[in-house]
Amino acid sequence: QVQLVESGGGLVQPGESLRLSCETSGFTFRSYDMSWSRQTPGKEREVVAVITSAGSTSQLADSVKGRFAISRDNAKNTVYLQMNSLKPEDTAVYYCNAAWSPFSWGQGTQVTVSS
């Protein structure tokens, strides 16, 4: 059974930082490109970051480029999203998953950026 467990979200003020973690199990993590996506009510799920299976290459959405970074630890089956200089428009539920052949979505972790 695939498990995707996101954590690290919370309520922060604009300009602050958070680091999200996604602990996975039930599949061969090191063989999959991984992604972080986010979703707010009434909007489509938006991919914000993708990292290749070996961690050699990453891509970021224009909306977060220069502020976010994705990384992974294949020994721990974990992918991370470092979020700096957070803005109110970053408020969303953040999810991790395989990038190109996603499993069922987990519950995500809520990030709220508000003053």
C-alpha positions as CSV (number, residue, x, y, z in Angstrom):
1,Q,0.0,0.0,0.0
2,V,1.4,3.4,-1.1
3,Q,1.5,5.9,1.7
4,L,2.3,9.6,1.2
5,V,2.4,11.6,4.5
6,E,3.0,15.3,4.2
7,S,4.0,17.4,7.2
8,G,5.5,20.8,8.1
9,G,2.7,23.2,7.2
10,G,1.4,25.9,9.5
11,L,0.4,29.5,9.9
12,V,3.1,32.0,9.1
13,Q,3.4,35.7,8.3
14,P,4.5,37.0,4.9
15,G,8.3,36.8,4.4
16,E,8.7,33.8,6.7
17,S,9.8,30.3,5.8
18,L,8.6,26.7,6.1
19,R,10.1,23.3,5.2
20,L,7.6,20.7,4.2
21,S,8.4,16.9,4.3
22,C,6.8,14.0,2.6
23,E,7.5,10.6,4.0
24,T,6.7,7.8,1.6
25,S,6.4,4.0,1.6
26,G,4.9,1.2,-0.4
27,F,6.8,1.8,-3.7
28,T,10.3,2.1,-5.0
29,F,10.8,5.7,-4.2
30,R,14.3,6.0,-5.8
31,S,12.8,5.1,-9.2
32,Y,10.3,7.9,-9.3
33,D,10.5,11.5,-10.2
34,M,8.6,13.3,-7.4
35,S,6.5,16.5,-7.2
36,W,5.0,19.0,-4.9
37,S,1.6,20.4,-5.9
38,R,-0.8,22.8,-4.2
39,Q,-4.5,23.4,-4.2
40,T,-6.8,26.1,-2.9
41,P,-10.7,26.0,-2.9
42,G,-12.1,26.6,-6.4
43,K,-8.7,26.2,-8.2
44,E,-7.1,23.4,-10.0
45,R,-4.2,21.6,-8.4
46,E,-1.0,23.4,-9.4
47,V,2.4,21.6,-9.7
48,V,5.0,23.9,-8.1
49,A,8.1,21.7,-8.1
50,V,9.4,18.5,-9.7
51,I,12.6,16.6,-9.0
52,T,14.1,13.7,-10.9
53,S,14.5,10.3,-9.4
54,A,18.2,10.7,-8.5
55,G,17.8,14.3,-7.5
56,S,20.0,15.5,-10.4
57,T,17.5,18.0,-11.9
58,S,14.6,20.0,-10.5
59,Q,12.0,22.3,-12.0
60,L,10.0,25.1,-10.3
61,A,6.9,26.9,-11.4
62,D,7.4,30.5,-12.3
63,S,5.3,31.6,-9.3
64,V,7.7,30.1,-6.8
65,K,11.0,30.3,-8.7
66,G,13.7,31.9,-6.6
67,R,11.8,31.3,-3.4
68,F,11.2,27.5,-3.2
69,A,13.5,24.6,-3.6
70,I,12.8,20.9,-3.8
71,S,15.1,18.2,-2.6
72,R,15.0,14.5,-1.7
73,D,16.7,11.9,0.4
74,N,16.4,8.5,-1.3
75,A,17.8,6.7,1.7
76,K,14.9,8.0,3.8
77,N,12.2,7.8,1.0
78,T,11.5,11.4,1.7
79,V,11.1,14.5,-0.5
80,Y,11.2,18.1,0.9
81,L,10.0,21.5,-0.2
82,Q,11.9,24.5,1.3
83,M,9.7,27.6,1.1
84,N,11.2,31.0,1.7
85,S,9.8,34.5,1.4
86,L,6.3,33.2,1.6
87,K,3.5,35.3,0.2
88,P,-0.3,35.2,0.9
89,E,-0.9,33.7,-2.5
90,D,1.2,30.7,-1.4
91,T,-1.7,29.8,0.9
92,A,-2.9,26.3,-0.1
93,V,-2.9,22.6,0.8
94,Y,0.4,21.1,-0.3
95,Y,0.7,17.6,-1.6
96,C,3.5,15.3,-2.7
97,N,3.2,12.5,-5.3
98,A,5.0,10.7,-8.1
99,A,5.4,13.3,-10.8
100,W,4.2,11.5,-14.0
101,S,2.3,8.6,-12.7
102,P,0.7,9.8,-9.4
103,F,-0.7,7.5,-6.8
104,S,-3.8,8.3,-4.8
105,W,-3.4,11.7,-3.2
106,G,-2.7,12.0,0.5
107,Q,-4.3,14.4,2.9
108,G,-1.7,17.1,2.3
109,T,-0.5,19.8,4.7
110,Q,-2.0,23.2,5.1
111,V,0.1,26.3,4.6
112,T,-1.5,29.6,5.5
113,V,0.4,32.9,4.9
114,S,-1.4,35.8,6.5
115,S,-0.6,38.9,8.5
